[in-house]
């Protein structure tokens, strides 16, 4: 029997945790991180090829990459990783927006796992950005829309076996936190496939533009313009001149680190991918949204130039979203990243986000244990 076959024969439901590409200390004391790639895990027999390669083929992706973060007083030996990463009380999945990657969350995942060591953070690159590039550098819009991206994310959660598996007695919660396009994705999670209290969702500045004609036109025009630059190289100087203003619009009020991540990601990502993603966001008209709001929270910034406050409030009103589940805070599109422009407000927003995530998890976990409706 080959070494790979022998390894596959001893694979547990979350044996992938041992198959990191690299690992090291996290951004806060007593936190640790590890980085993974789906194709590598499949090649090493730690995830089944039918599931792993099937996900990549269906999503049109070359690979899918993510970071894992957890809190611990010591460096866990590799032999403990499957139990440590695979056996917590819950997971918090952080989902970035367009031209972002897992780094835009800065230290937020570390604060979560430092505050509650029963949680493990998973921070993926997705939708063609970071380490999760599309095979086709100019993918079809059907691959790039928020509903399609959410389906990919749910499939990834399934193959990682981080939900409570048959025969397991411990309760487990999967907490989704999305920003911008990542926040819009959360509205398209299908609650039919999730058990009572098994998931929570927190959408930060969700770019769900169903009621915002002005912003839909902006995203569509921006995507078509970038696509045109991709085809007509003579327009590249114009794009270079416009890029600083575009990044400042997206990241105003955020830290210099976040701005740098968006600049670098924009430069690295194929123009066709960025163009298709923005166009898909602008053209989105899928209003088939399940009204399951008991463990769903939304935070909006009052000075967000990319998510109109009044159109979003109109949409949430028509969706019968509970007012008690909504926060409107002083801030911009990156209301949780502390830059020089709005440091006082954004620092407090960041603390609210951390506490909201922890509270949502506790409510969901209690709901599973008691079977009572959340009040």
ABEGO torsion letter per residue (X at the ends): XBAAAAAAAABBAAAAAAABABBEBBABBGBBBBBBBAAAAAAAGABBAAAAAAAAAAAGBABBBBBBBBBBABBBBAAAAAAAAAABABBBBBBBBBGBBAAAAEAAAAAAAAABAABBBBBBBBGGBEABBBABABBBAAAABAAAAAAAAAAAAAAAGABBBBGBABBBBBBBBBBEAAAAAAAABBAAABBBGABBBBBBGBBBAAABAAAAAAAAAAAAAAAAAAABAAAAAAAAAAAAAAAAAAABGBBAAAAAAAAAAAAABBAAAAAAAAAAAAABABABBBBBAAABBBBBBAABAABBAAAAAAAAAAAGBBAAABBBBBEBABAABBBAAAAAAAAAAAAAAAAAAAAAAAAAAAAAAAGBBBX
